[in-house]
Amino acid sequence: MATIDKTQQDAEKLAAALAAVKHVKDGDVVGLGTGSTATLAIQELGKMVRAGLKITAAASSIRTEVLAKSFGIEILDLGSLSVIDISIDGADEFTESLDLIKGGGGALFREKIIATLSKNAIIVTDASKKVKKLGAFTVPVEVIPLAYQYVFDQVAKLGGKGILRQADHKTFITDNGNYIIDADFGLIDDPAKLNISLNQINGVLTNGLFIGLTSKVIMSDGTDIVIFE
């Protein structure tokens, strides 16, 4: 695997984020993602709000909510919304068919709700996230704590090797009070089928396969902005 130049990667993330926020209009309800690229978009939206843009937003994580409020962006209760005009989020991997793996930051459930509600779900990435086939990045699976061993066993039956996510030498806890199993299935031949199989396991809240939820991916390759839709 080629070494990724972090300076170049950061520049690509910023370019993609700047391209994405141009799609936000006055009066929009905006879904705000979680992660390094989404953070850049939130920072730019904050500048636009201070310059007069009028938007409200729904946050995909507590840390995103705190960040958005620090820029004066009004946050709505996600549970009260029936529709979101536009959302901007990142991805851990994506294919040209707009299948994604998300959840490296642990916010996959709220991110999936936002994507589901969005009329225009935009993903912003650097070029390193584009793959021919999903699966080099593990699939996060958010599980109810009392069912995690059962879910481990079921993931294994599906051909996955799962580990319980850790943070600061202890079990990682999501904003929803759950655990995450990071499941390695190798390269995934049928992401849609695996998505359904994982969601059918009792004790699984959701998983990080985002299938049929993305309107477009805006990617910077360091020279140009490339849009997949």
N, CA and C of each residue as an Amber inpcrd file, in Angstrom:
protein
   687
   0.8490000  -1.1940000   0.0000000   0.0000000   0.0000000   0.0000000
   0.8880000   1.2480000   0.0000000   0.5940000   2.1820000  -0.8870000
   1.4080000   3.3960000  -0.9840000   1.2540000   4.2470000   0.2650000
   2.3510000   4.9060000   0.6280000   2.3190000   5.8150000   1.7680000
   1.5160000   7.0580000   1.4050000   0.6290000   7.4570000   2.3000000
  -0.2090000   8.6240000   2.0520000   0.4700000   9.8550000   2.6230000
   0.6410000  10.8810000   1.8020000   1.1980000  12.1470000   2.2450000
   0.1080000  12.9020000   2.9940000   0.2930000  13.0730000   4.3190000
  -0.7690000  13.6580000   5.1300000  -1.0470000  15.1100000   4.7440000
  -0.0160000  15.8610000   4.4020000  -0.2220000  17.2500000   3.9900000
  -1.0840000  17.3110000   2.7340000  -0.7660000  16.4340000   1.7880000
  -1.5550000  16.3650000   0.5540000  -2.9790000  15.9150000   0.8500000
  -3.1130000  14.9250000   1.7340000  -4.4340000  14.4180000   2.1070000
  -5.2740000  15.5120000   2.7490000  -4.6770000  16.2760000   3.6590000
  -5.4020000  17.3640000   4.3180000  -5.8370000  18.4260000   3.3080000
  -4.9760000  18.7190000   2.3420000  -5.3270000  19.7070000   1.3140000
  -6.4880000  19.2070000   0.4670000  -6.5050000  17.9080000   0.1610000
  -7.5970000  17.3310000  -0.6130000  -8.9060000  17.3670000   0.1770000
  -8.8400000  17.0500000   1.4650000 -10.0390000  17.1060000   2.3080000
 -10.6240000  18.5160000   2.3160000  -9.7600000  19.5190000   2.4700000
 -10.2270000  20.9020000   2.5220000 -10.8590000  21.3080000   1.1930000
 -10.2360000  20.9370000   0.0930000 -10.7810000  21.2900000  -1.2200000
 -12.1590000  20.6690000  -1.4280000 -12.3130000  19.4070000  -1.0170000
 -13.6050000  18.7340000  -1.1620000 -14.6590000  19.3790000  -0.2710000
 -14.2790000  19.7300000   0.9570000 -15.2170000  20.3710000   1.8870000
 -15.6780000  21.7240000   1.3590000 -14.7530000  22.4990000   0.8200000
 -15.0980000  23.8170000   0.2760000 -16.0440000  23.6810000  -0.9170000
 -15.8410000  22.6400000  -1.7150000 -16.7410000  22.4200000  -2.8530000
 -18.1370000  22.0140000  -2.3830000 -18.2010000  21.2480000  -1.3140000
 -19.4980000  20.7510000  -0.8320000 -20.3620000  21.8590000  -0.2510000
 -19.7790000  22.7530000   0.5260000 -20.5890000  23.7720000   1.2020000
 -21.2090000  24.7530000   0.2110000 -20.7040000  24.7970000  -1.0110000
 -21.3010000  25.6610000  -2.0320000 -22.7200000  25.2160000  -2.3830000
 -23.0740000  23.9790000  -2.0420000 -24.4060000  23.4580000  -2.3440000
 -25.4310000  23.8640000  -1.2820000 -24.9810000  24.4370000  -0.1640000
 -25.8950000  24.8240000   0.9200000 -26.5320000  26.1640000   0.5940000
 -27.8580000  26.2390000   0.7540000 -28.5970000  27.4580000   0.4360000
 -29.2280000  28.0520000   1.6900000 -29.5370000  29.3230000   1.6050000
 -30.2210000  30.0170000   2.6910000 -31.5130000  29.2800000   3.0470000
 -31.7310000  29.0550000   4.3200000 -32.9400000  28.3990000   4.7830000
 -32.8570000  26.8900000   4.8740000 -31.7620000  26.2960000   4.4420000
 -31.6280000  24.8420000   4.4700000 -31.5220000  24.3000000   5.8940000
 -32.0660000  23.1030000   6.0750000 -31.7430000  22.2770000   7.2400000
 -30.5860000  21.3820000   6.7990000 -29.4610000  21.4730000   7.4980000
 -28.2280000  20.8260000   7.0630000 -27.8370000  19.7200000   8.0460000
 -27.5980000  18.5310000   7.5400000 -27.0770000  17.4430000   8.3550000
 -25.5680000  17.5280000   8.4120000 -25.0270000  17.5280000   9.6100000
 -23.5910000  17.7020000   9.8080000 -22.9590000  16.3860000  10.2510000
 -21.9680000  15.9380000   9.4990000 -21.3080000  14.6840000   9.7970000
 -20.2650000  14.8020000  10.8900000 -19.5510000  13.7060000  11.0870000
 -18.5190000  13.6090000  12.1140000 -17.2320000  13.1150000  11.4710000
 -16.1050000  13.6880000  11.8780000 -14.8230000  13.2600000  11.3310000
 -14.0400000  14.4350000  10.7920000 -12.8320000  14.1680000  10.3560000
 -11.9150000  15.2420000   9.9840000 -12.3970000  16.0530000   8.7860000
 -12.9340000  15.4070000   7.7620000 -13.3930000  16.1410000   6.5870000
 -14.6810000  16.8910000   6.8770000 -15.5870000  16.2650000   7.6190000
 -16.8280000  16.9400000   8.0060000 -16.5330000  18.1610000   8.8700000
 -15.5150000  18.0500000   9.7150000 -15.1320000  19.1840000  10.5630000
 -14.7330000  20.3890000   9.7210000 -14.0050000  20.1480000   8.6420000
 -13.6090000  21.2450000   7.7590000 -14.8280000  21.9090000   7.1300000
 -15.8150000  21.0960000   6.7560000 -17.0410000  21.6520000   6.1820000
 -17.8060000  22.4700000   7.2170000 -17.8610000  21.9890000   8.4550000
 -18.5530000  22.7190000   9.5260000 -17.8680000  24.0530000   9.7910000
 -16.5630000  24.0450000   9.8010000 -15.8190000  25.2910000  10.0170000
 -16.1230000  26.3090000   8.9230000 -16.2040000  25.8400000   7.6880000
 -16.5070000  26.7500000   6.5780000 -17.9480000  27.2340000   6.6540000
 -18.8740000  26.3440000   7.0130000 -20.2600000  26.7620000   7.1860000
 -20.3860000  27.7980000   8.2970000 -19.5800000  27.6280000   9.3560000
 -19.5760000  28.6140000  10.4340000 -19.1880000  29.9990000   9.9370000
 -18.2000000  30.0540000   9.0640000 -17.7940000  31.3340000   8.4780000
 -18.9330000  31.9250000   7.6510000 -19.6190000  31.0510000   6.9160000
 -20.7200000  31.5080000   6.0700000 -21.8910000  32.0110000   6.9130000
 -22.1460000  31.3570000   8.0330000 -23.2130000  31.7980000   8.9420000
 -22.8670000  33.1630000   9.5220000 -21.6400000  33.3320000   9.9200000
 -21.2180000  34.6290000  10.4620000 -21.2910000  35.7270000   9.4100000
 -21.2090000  35.3140000   8.1300000 -21.3050000  36.2910000   7.0340000
 -22.7410000  36.5220000   6.5970000 -23.7030000  35.8140000   7.2430000
 -25.1080000  36.0840000   6.9490000 -25.9400000  34.9160000   6.4690000
 -25.3310000  33.7620000   6.1870000 -26.0990000  32.5930000   5.7610000
 -27.0260000  32.1470000   6.8900000 -28.2770000  31.8660000   6.5610000
 -29.2430000  31.4500000   7.5710000 -29.5880000  29.9730000   7.3540000
 -29.0850000  29.1310000   8.2710000 -29.3700000  27.7020000   8.2090000
 -29.6660000  27.1870000   9.6210000 -30.2820000  26.0250000   9.6870000
 -30.3480000  25.2520000  10.9190000 -29.7120000  23.9020000  10.6080000
 -29.3790000  23.1510000  11.6450000 -28.6200000  21.9310000  11.3900000
 -28.9800000  20.8230000  12.3670000 -28.6840000  19.5980000  11.9450000
 -28.7850000  18.4190000  12.8020000 -27.4010000  17.7990000  12.8870000
 -27.0000000  17.4210000  14.0880000 -25.6420000  16.9230000  14.3080000
 -25.6250000  15.4110000  14.4380000 -24.5840000  14.7950000  13.8870000
 -24.4730000  13.3380000  13.9210000 -23.7360000  12.8240000  15.1540000
 -23.2500000  13.7340000  15.9930000 -22.5640000  13.3170000  17.2230000
 -22.5510000  14.4860000  18.1940000 -22.2720000  14.1730000  19.4360000
 -22.1800000  15.2310000  20.4480000 -21.0490000  16.1800000  20.1110000
 -19.9030000  15.6430000  19.6820000 -18.7750000  16.5310000  19.3740000
 -19.0610000  17.4250000  18.1810000 -19.8170000  16.9240000  17.2030000
 -20.2110000  17.7730000  16.0700000 -21.1590000  18.8680000  16.5340000
 -22.0810000  18.5350000  17.4210000 -23.0130000  19.5340000  17.9530000
 -22.2600000  20.6470000  18.6670000 -21.3000000  20.2800000  19.5000000
 -20.5130000  21.2760000  20.2400000 -19.7490000  22.1700000  19.2670000
 -19.1360000  21.5530000  18.2620000 -18.3670000  22.3210000  17.2790000
 -19.2680000  23.2850000  16.5170000 -20.4100000  22.7890000  16.0440000
 -21.3110000  23.6410000  15.2640000 -21.8190000  24.8190000  16.0860000
 -22.1980000  24.5580000  17.3280000 -22.6830000  25.6380000  18.1860000
 -21.6110000  26.6820000  18.4270000 -20.3490000  26.2550000  18.4780000
 -19.2580000  27.2090000  18.7000000 -19.1220000  28.1930000  17.5420000
 -19.6580000  27.8150000  16.3720000 -19.6440000  28.7070000  15.2030000
 -20.9720000  29.4290000  15.0230000 -21.8780000  29.2840000  15.9930000
 -23.1540000  29.9800000  15.9150000 -24.1930000  29.2990000  15.0610000
 -23.9870000  28.0140000  14.7600000 -24.9580000  27.2710000  13.9550000
 -26.0370000  26.7070000  14.8770000 -27.2830000  26.9930000  14.5740000
 -28.3950000  26.5180000  15.4100000 -28.6280000  25.0270000  15.1810000
 -28.6440000  24.2520000  16.2610000 -28.8160000  22.8010000  16.1750000
 -30.2430000  22.4100000  16.5270000 -30.8430000  21.5790000  15.6650000
 -32.1820000  21.0620000  15.8870000 -32.1050000  19.6540000  16.4790000
 -33.1910000  19.2240000  17.1030000 -33.2930000  17.8660000  17.6240000
 -33.4610000  16.9140000  16.4430000 -32.5000000  16.0270000  16.2340000
 -32.5410000  15.1180000  15.0930000 -33.8210000  14.2850000  15.0820000
 -34.2470000  13.8400000  16.2570000 -35.4250000  12.9930000  16.3360000
 -36.7120000  13.6660000  15.9050000 -36.7220000  15.0030000  15.8710000
 -37.9380000  15.7350000  15.5130000 -38.0640000  15.9630000  14.0110000
 -37.0470000  15.5910000  13.2460000 -37.0160000  15.9420000  11.8190000
 -37.5740000  14.8290000  10.9370000 -38.3270000  15.2260000   9.9290000
 -38.8270000  14.2890000   8.9250000 -38.0140000  14.3580000   7.6370000
 -37.3260000  15.4680000   7.4370000 -36.5340000  15.6380000   6.2230000
 -35.3790000  16.5910000   6.5190000 -34.2610000  16.3570000   5.8430000
 -33.0930000  17.2330000   5.8940000 -32.7880000  17.6290000   4.4540000
 -32.5700000  18.9100000   4.2210000 -32.3690000  19.3820000   2.8450000
 -31.0670000  18.8660000   2.2450000 -29.9940000  18.9490000   3.0210000
 -28.6780000  18.5630000   2.5220000 -27.8270000  18.1220000   3.6990000
 -27.0310000  17.0920000   3.4950000 -26.0890000  16.6770000   4.5320000
 -24.6940000  16.5860000   3.9360000 -23.7120000  16.8380000   4.7770000
 -22.3110000  16.7840000   4.3580000 -21.5540000  15.9360000   5.3800000
 -20.9310000  14.8790000   4.8970000 -20.2350000  13.9640000   5.7860000
 -19.0530000  13.3550000   5.0390000 -18.2060000  12.6690000   5.7700000
 -17.0750000  11.9870000   5.1670000 -17.3480000  10.5010000   5.0290000
 -16.3280000   9.7510000   4.6220000 -16.4400000   8.2970000   4.5110000
 -15.0730000   7.6840000   4.7430000 -15.0690000   6.4400000   5.1760000
 -13.8190000   5.7060000   5.3500000 -13.4070000   5.0270000   4.0500000
 -14.3970000   4.6060000   3.2750000 -14.1790000   4.0610000   1.9340000
 -15.4110000   4.3410000   1.0850000 -15.1910000   4.4620000  -0.2340000
 -16.3450000   4.5270000  -1.1380000 -15.9630000   3.9340000  -2.4860000
 -16.9830000   3.4680000  -3.1960000 -16.7930000   2.9850000  -4.5560000
 -17.5300000   3.9100000  -5.5240000 -17.2400000   3.7690000  -6.7990000
 -17.8920000   4.6130000  -7.7990000 -19.3980000   4.3670000  -7.8580000
 -19.8500000   3.2310000  -7.3520000 -21.2850000   2.9590000  -7.3040000
 -21.9370000   3.5800000  -6.0720000 -21.1750000   4.3580000  -5.3140000
 -21.6450000   5.1010000  -4.1420000 -22.0170000   4.2020000  -2.9600000
 -21.3830000   3.0430000  -2.8760000 -21.4350000   2.2470000  -1.6530000
 -20.3270000   2.7330000  -0.7360000 -20.6190000   2.7980000   0.5600000
 -19.6670000   3.3690000   1.5090000 -19.4410000   2.4580000   2.7000000
 -18.2830000   2.6220000   3.3390000 -18.0850000   2.2110000   4.7210000
 -17.8540000   3.4720000   5.5220000 -18.6380000   3.6290000   6.6030000
 -18.5140000   4.7560000   7.4990000 -18.5160000   4.2510000   8.9460000
 -18.1690000   5.1290000   9.8520000 -18.2380000   4.7700000  11.2610000
 -16.9060000   4.6660000  11.9600000 -15.8230000   5.0400000  11.2620000
 -14.5220000   5.0290000  11.9170000 -14.4720000   5.9390000  13.1240000
 -15.2850000   6.9930000  13.0880000 -15.3560000   7.9180000  14.2230000
 -16.3710000   7.5230000  15.2730000 -17.1180000   6.4530000  15.0110000
 -18.0450000   5.9350000  16.0080000 -19.4370000   6.5310000  15.9800000
 -19.7530000   7.3450000  14.9570000 -21.0580000   8.0250000  14.9190000
 -21.9880000   7.4370000  13.8720000 -21.7740000   6.1800000  13.5030000
 -22.4490000   5.6240000  12.3320000 -23.9700000   5.6240000  12.4170000
 -24.5510000   5.3810000  13.5970000 -26.0100000   5.3100000  13.6730000
 -26.6390000   6.6590000  13.3660000 -26.1800000   7.7130000  14.0270000
 -26.7500000   9.0420000  13.7720000 -26.4210000   9.5120000  12.3570000
 -25.2210000   9.1510000  11.8720000 -24.8780000   9.4950000  10.4950000
 -25.8290000   8.8110000   9.5120000 -26.2150000   7.5740000   9.8170000
 -27.1060000   6.8430000   8.9130000 -28.5180000   7.4300000   8.9510000
 -28.9700000   7.8520000  10.1240000 -30.2740000   8.5050000  10.2180000
 -30.2730000   9.7950000   9.3970000 -29.2170000  10.5860000   9.5290000
 -29.1250000  11.8350000   8.7690000 -29.1170000  11.5530000   7.2680000
 -28.3320000  10.5680000   6.8460000 -28.2800000  10.2360000   5.4200000
 -29.6480000   9.7810000   4.9130000 -30.3640000   9.0060000   5.7240000
 -31.6830000   8.5000000   5.3440000 -32.6810000   9.6380000   5.1630000
 -32.5870000  10.6720000   6.0040000 -33.5130000  11.7980000   5.9530000
 -33.1540000  12.8280000   4.8820000 -31.9600000  12.7400000   4.3240000
 -31.4470000  13.8110000   3.4630000 -31.9460000  13.7190000   2.0290000
 -32.4320000  14.8360000   1.5160000 -32.7820000  14.9200000   0.1000000
 -31.5290000  14.9290000  -0.7650000 -30.4460000  15.4700000  -0.2270000
 -29.1810000  15.5680000  -0.9620000 -28.0530000  15.2070000   0.0030000
 -27.6530000  13.9420000  -0.0130000 -26.6170000  13.4550000   0.9150000
 -25.2700000  13.4780000   0.2060000 -24.4380000  14.4300000   0.6230000
 -23.1370000  14.6320000  -0.0240000 -22.0330000  14.0580000   0.8610000
 -21.1620000  13.2790000   0.2470000 -19.9790000  12.7520000   0.9310000
 -18.7600000  13.4880000   0.3910000 -17.8950000  13.9380000   1.3000000
 -16.6700000  14.6420000   0.9010000 -15.4650000  13.8030000   1.3180000
 -14.5280000  13.6010000   0.3900000 -13.3740000  12.7540000   0.6920000
 -12.1300000  13.2330000  -0.0370000 -11.0080000  12.7140000   0.4440000
  -9.7670000  12.8130000  -0.3160000  -9.6470000  11.5570000  -1.1800000
  -8.6650000  11.5460000  -2.0600000  -8.5610000  10.4730000  -3.0530000
  -8.2460000   9.1120000  -2.4380000  -7.6790000   9.0850000  -1.2370000
  -7.2960000   7.8050000  -0.6280000  -8.4930000   6.9480000  -0.2530000
  -9.6890000   7.5500000  -0.1850000 -10.8740000   6.8100000   0.2560000
 -11.5560000   6.0470000  -0.8780000 -11.1640000   6.3030000  -2.1140000
 -11.7990000   5.6340000  -3.2530000 -11.1890000   4.2470000  -3.4460000
 -12.0660000   3.2370000  -3.5210000 -11.6140000   1.8580000  -3.6930000
 -12.4470000   1.1850000  -4.7850000 -11.9010000   0.1230000  -5.3540000
 -12.6670000  -0.6560000  -6.3350000 -13.6840000  -1.5460000  -5.6500000
 -13.3310000  -2.0380000  -4.4560000 -14.2070000  -2.9270000  -3.7100000
 -14.0510000  -2.6140000  -2.2230000 -15.1760000  -2.4860000  -1.5230000
 -15.1400000  -2.1920000  -0.0890000 -14.5310000  -3.3550000   0.6890000
 -13.9180000  -3.0160000   1.8320000 -13.4980000  -4.0660000   2.7480000
 -12.0910000  -3.9710000   3.2790000 -11.2430000  -3.1230000   2.7060000
  -9.9300000  -2.9370000   3.3120000 -10.0900000  -2.2960000   4.6940000
 -11.0810000  -1.4160000   4.8200000 -11.4560000  -0.8350000   6.1080000
 -12.4860000  -1.7560000   6.7520000 -12.3390000  -2.0090000   8.0420000
 -13.2860000  -2.8890000   8.7180000 -14.6800000  -2.2630000   8.7770000
 -15.6880000  -3.1050000   8.9080000 -17.0790000  -2.6570000   8.9730000
 -17.4610000  -2.4660000  10.4420000 -17.7250000  -1.2280000  10.8830000
 -18.1780000  -1.0200000  12.2600000 -19.6070000  -1.5370000  12.4350000
 -19.8360000  -2.2060000  13.5390000 -21.1690000  -2.7240000  13.8550000
 -21.5160000  -2.2330000  15.2650000 -22.5380000  -1.3810000  15.3760000
 -22.9360000  -0.8700000  16.6910000 -23.8870000  -1.8660000  17.3490000
 -23.5330000  -2.2890000  18.5680000 -24.2790000  -3.3650000  19.2210000
 -24.7210000  -2.9500000  20.6230000 -25.8840000  -3.4570000  21.0120000
 -26.3480000  -3.2890000  22.3870000 -25.3990000  -4.0640000  23.2960000
 -24.8700000  -3.4680000  24.3680000 -23.8510000  -4.1340000  25.1750000
 -24.2190000  -5.5300000  25.6520000 -25.4560000  -5.7560000  26.0520000
 -25.8150000  -7.0620000  26.6140000 -25.8340000  -8.1700000  25.5630000
 -25.7210000  -7.7820000  24.2810000 -25.7700000  -8.7800000  23.2090000
 -24.4440000  -8.9240000  22.4700000 -23.3680000  -8.3120000  22.9830000
 -22.1680000  -8.2260000  22.1420000 -21.5260000  -9.5790000  21.8600000
 -21.5460000 -10.5080000  22.8030000 -20.9450000 -11.8140000  22.5250000
 -21.7560000 -12.5750000  21.4870000 -23.0640000 -12.4840000  21.5830000
 -23.9240000 -13.1200000  20.5830000 -23.6310000 -12.5360000  19.1980000
 -23.5010000 -11.2130000  19.1370000 -23.2260000 -10.5750000  17.8410000
 -21.8610000 -11.0110000  17.3130000 -20.8550000 -11.0940000  18.1910000
 -19.5510000 -11.6190000  17.7850000 -19.7120000 -12.9680000  17.0840000
 -20.4780000 -13.8550000  17.7020000 -20.6510000 -15.2000000  17.1690000
 -21.3410000 -15.1720000  15.8080000 -22.3410000 -14.3050000  15.6620000
 -23.0690000 -14.2120000  14.3940000 -22.2110000 -13.5810000  13.2990000
 -21.3990000 -12.6060000  13.6720000 -20.4740000 -12.0060000  12.7010000
 -19.5100000 -13.0690000  12.1860000 -19.0360000 -13.9280000  13.0910000
 -18.1280000 -15.0040000  12.6810000 -18.8150000 -15.9590000  11.7110000
 -20.0890000 -16.2490000  11.9320000 -20.8350000 -17.1320000  11.0340000
 -20.9870000 -16.5270000   9.6420000 -20.9410000 -15.1740000   9.5770000
 -21.0050000 -14.4930000   8.2790000 -19.6370000 -14.3670000   7.6220000
 -18.6080000 -14.8870000   8.2960000 -17.2650000 -14.8590000   7.7290000
 -16.4110000 -13.7050000   8.2000000 -16.8590000 -12.9820000   9.2230000
 -16.1180000 -11.8280000   9.7110000 -15.2930000 -12.1330000  10.9560000
 -14.2280000 -11.3910000  11.1130000 -13.4090000 -11.4620000  12.3220000
 -13.5850000 -10.1470000  13.0680000 -14.2570000 -10.2000000  14.2120000
 -14.5960000  -8.9760000  14.9250000 -13.7120000  -8.7250000  16.1330000
 -13.4610000  -7.4480000  16.4060000 -12.8150000  -7.0420000  17.6520000
 -13.6530000  -5.9230000  18.2660000 -13.6890000  -5.9020000  19.5910000
 -14.4250000  -4.8600000  20.2950000 -13.5840000  -3.5920000  20.3030000
 -14.1400000  -2.5030000  19.7970000 -13.3640000  -1.2610000  19.6970000
 -12.9840000  -0.7460000  21.0740000 -11.7280000  -0.3000000  21.1720000
 -11.1980000   0.2460000  22.4150000 -10.8170000   1.7140000  22.2190000
 -10.8670000   2.4670000  23.2920000 -10.4060000   3.8580000  23.2970000
  -9.8820000   4.1620000  24.6930000  -8.6730000   4.6970000  24.7510000
  -8.0470000   5.0110000  26.0500000  -8.0190000   3.7850000  26.9600000
  -7.6910000   2.6330000  26.3650000  -7.5050000   1.3810000  27.1040000
  -8.7840000   0.8720000  27.7610000  -9.9330000   1.2550000  27.2130000
 -11.1940000   0.7140000  27.7040000 -12.1620000   0.6130000  26.5300000
 -13.2620000  -0.0950000  26.7520000 -14.2380000  -0.2870000  25.6770000
 -14.8180000   1.0460000  25.2280000 -14.7930000   1.2700000  23.9200000
 -15.3640000   2.4940000  23.3490000 -16.8820000   2.4640000  23.5020000
 -17.4450000   3.5920000  23.9430000 -18.8900000   3.7250000  24.1080000
 -19.3910000   4.7950000  23.1470000 -20.3940000   4.4520000  22.3400000
 -20.9470000   5.4310000  21.4040000 -21.7920000   6.4670000  22.1340000
 -22.1820000   7.5140000  21.4250000 -23.0800000   8.5250000  21.9910000
 -24.4180000   7.9230000  22.3910000 -24.7260000   6.7450000  21.8460000
 -25.9840000   6.0720000  22.1590000 -25.8370000   5.0680000  23.3030000
 -24.6410000   5.0020000  23.8950000 -24.4070000   4.1070000  25.0140000
 -24.1190000   2.6700000  24.6150000 -23.6980000   2.4510000  23.3650000
 -23.4720000   1.0980000  22.8580000 -21.9970000   0.8200000  22.5840000
 -21.6980000  -0.4300000  22.2360000 -20.3560000  -0.8470000  21.8410000
 -20.2680000  -0.8580000  20.3150000 -19.0260000  -0.9000000  19.8180000
 -18.7990000  -1.1030000  18.3900000 -17.8800000  -2.3050000  18.2040000
 -18.3340000  -3.2370000  17.3800000 -17.4910000  -4.3340000  16.9240000
 -16.9740000  -3.9530000  15.5430000 -15.6520000  -3.9150000  15.3840000
 -15.0590000  -3.6640000  14.0740000 -14.8240000  -5.0160000  13.4160000
 -15.5500000  -5.2770000  12.3440000 -15.5860000  -6.6020000  11.7250000
 -14.8500000  -6.5980000  10.3880000 -13.8910000  -7.4960000  10.2680000
 -13.1030000  -7.6320000   9.0420000 -13.6720000  -8.7840000   8.2210000
 -14.2460000  -8.4380000   7.0710000 -14.7960000  -9.4400000   6.1640000
 -13.9130000  -9.6240000   4.9290000 -12.7300000  -8.9800000   4.9230000
 -11.9580000  -8.9540000   3.7010000 -12.6750000  -8.1160000   2.6620000
 -12.2700000  -8.2340000   1.4130000 -12.9540000  -7.4930000   0.3540000
 -14.3610000  -8.0600000   0.1730000 -15.3340000  -7.1680000   0.0890000
 -16.7460000  -7.5500000   0.1670000 -17.3420000  -7.6260000  -1.2390000
 -17.7630000  -8.8280000  -1.6250000 -18.3190000  -9.0280000  -2.9680000
 -19.7150000  -8.4380000  -3.1140000 -20.5270000  -8.5130000  -2.0450000
 -21.9160000  -8.0550000  -2.1240000 -22.2400000  -7.2240000  -0.8730000
 -21.8740000  -5.9340000  -0.8690000 -22.1110000  -5.1020000   0.3110000
 -23.5830000  -4.9980000   0.7000000 -24.4810000  -4.9670000  -0.2820000
 -25.9110000  -4.8430000   0.0230000 -26.4040000  -6.0700000   0.7830000
 -25.9700000  -7.2370000   0.3760000 -26.3770000  -8.4710000   1.0510000
 -25.8210000  -8.5180000   2.4690000 -24.5490000  -8.1440000   2.6320000
 -23.9400000  -8.1470000   3.9590000 -24.6200000  -7.1430000   4.8770000
 -24.9760000  -5.9880000   4.3370000 -25.6900000  -4.9710000   5.1190000
 -26.9810000  -5.5450000   5.6940000 -27.7460000  -6.2200000   4.8610000
 -29.0090000  -6.8170000   5.3190000 -28.7480000  -7.8980000   6.3730000
 -27.7560000  -8.7330000   6.1230000 -27.4500000  -9.8250000   7.0550000
 -27.0400000  -9.3000000   8.4200000 -26.2270000  -8.2640000   8.4520000
 -25.7910000  -7.6980000   9.7310000 -26.9650000  -7.0690000  10.4780000
 -27.8070000  -6.3640000   9.7530000 -28.9300000  -5.6850000  10.4060000
 -29.9880000  -6.6530000  10.9210000 -29.9620000  -7.8830000  10.4500000
 -30.9220000  -8.8810000  10.9130000 -30.4800000  -9.5870000  12.1980000
 -29.2620000  -9.3090000  12.6630000 -28.7720000  -9.9320000  13.8940000
 -29.3840000  -9.2220000  15.0940000 -30.0370000  -9.9650000  15.9640000
 -30.5820000  -9.3770000  17.1860000 -29.4560000  -8.7660000  18.0130000
 -29.6700000  -7.5360000  18.4420000 -28.6540000  -6.8400000  19.2250000
 -27.8490000  -5.8310000  18.4320000 -27.9640000  -5.8650000  17.0830000
 -27.2800000  -4.8840000  16.2320000 -28.1820000  -3.6720000  16.0500000
 -27.6500000  -2.4890000  16.3680000 -28.3990000  -1.2550000  16.1210000
 -28.2930000  -0.8770000  14.6510000 -27.0770000  -0.8720000  14.1340000
 -26.8430000  -0.6400000  12.7080000 -25.4050000  -1.0270000  12.4030000
 -25.0290000  -0.9170000  11.1330000 -23.6450000  -1.1820000  10.7450000
 -23.1560000  -0.0910000   9.8050000 -21.8750000  -0.0820000   9.5310000
 -21.2550000   1.0040000   8.7920000 -21.2990000   0.8830000   7.2860000
 -22.0240000  -0.0840000   6.7520000 -22.2290000  -0.1420000   5.3080000
 -23.3750000   0.7930000   4.9400000 -23.0770000   1.7970000   4.1320000
 -24.0870000   2.7620000   3.6750000 -24.3700000   2.4450000   2.2100000
 -25.5160000   1.8280000   1.9680000 -25.8720000   1.3600000   0.6300000
 -27.1220000   2.1100000   0.1700000 -27.0290000   2.7830000  -0.9690000
 -28.1840000   3.4770000  -1.5160000 -28.5950000   4.7200000  -0.7420000
 -27.6830000   5.2970000   0.0150000 -28.0120000   6.4650000   0.8430000
 -27.3080000   7.7420000   0.3950000 -26.4490000   7.6540000  -0.6140000
 -25.6000000   8.7820000  -0.9910000 -26.0330000   9.3790000  -2.3290000
 -26.1940000  10.6980000  -2.3640000 -26.5510000  11.3820000  -3.6130000
 -25.3320000  11.5980000  -4.4940000 -24.2430000  12.0410000  -3.8710000
 -23.0130000  12.2610000  -4.6260000 -21.8110000  12.2250000  -3.6900000
 -20.6830000  11.8580000  -4.2440000 -19.3940000  11.9480000  -3.5480000
 -18.5760000  13.0310000  -4.2280000 -18.1120000  13.9880000  -3.4310000
 -17.2250000  15.0340000  -3.9360000 -15.8230000  14.7080000  -3.4440000
 -14.9460000  14.4020000  -4.3730000 -13.5840000  13.9870000  -4.0390000
 -12.5670000  14.9390000  -4.6530000 -11.5800000  15.3120000  -3.8810000
 -10.4490000  16.0530000  -4.4300000  -9.2970000  15.0810000  -4.6460000
  -8.6990000  15.1430000  -5.8240000  -7.5440000  14.2760000  -6.0940000
  -6.2360000  15.0540000  -6.0520000  -6.3130000  16.2680000  -5.4840000
  -5.1210000  17.1000000  -5.3790000  -4.9620000  18.0750000  -6.5150000
  -5.6180000  17.7820000  -7.6360000  -5.5780000  18.6790000  -8.7930000
  -6.9700000  19.1890000  -9.1400000  -7.9200000  18.2690000  -9.1730000
  -9.2880000  18.6080000  -9.5500000 -10.2840000  18.1250000  -8.5110000
 -11.4970000  18.6660000  -8.6100000 -12.6280000  18.1410000  -7.8560000
 -13.3500000  17.1480000  -8.7740000 -13.5120000  15.9300000  -8.2830000
 -14.1800000  14.8760000  -9.0530000 -15.4850000  14.5320000  -8.3430000
 -16.5760000  14.5020000  -9.0920000 -17.8880000  14.2120000  -8.4970000
 -18.4140000  12.8850000  -9.0470000 -18.8040000  12.0190000  -8.1170000
 -19.4250000  10.7410000  -8.4760000 -20.8820000  10.8080000  -8.0490000
 -21.7860000  10.5050000  -8.9710000 -23.2230000  10.5480000  -8.6320000
 -24.0070000   9.6150000  -9.5420000
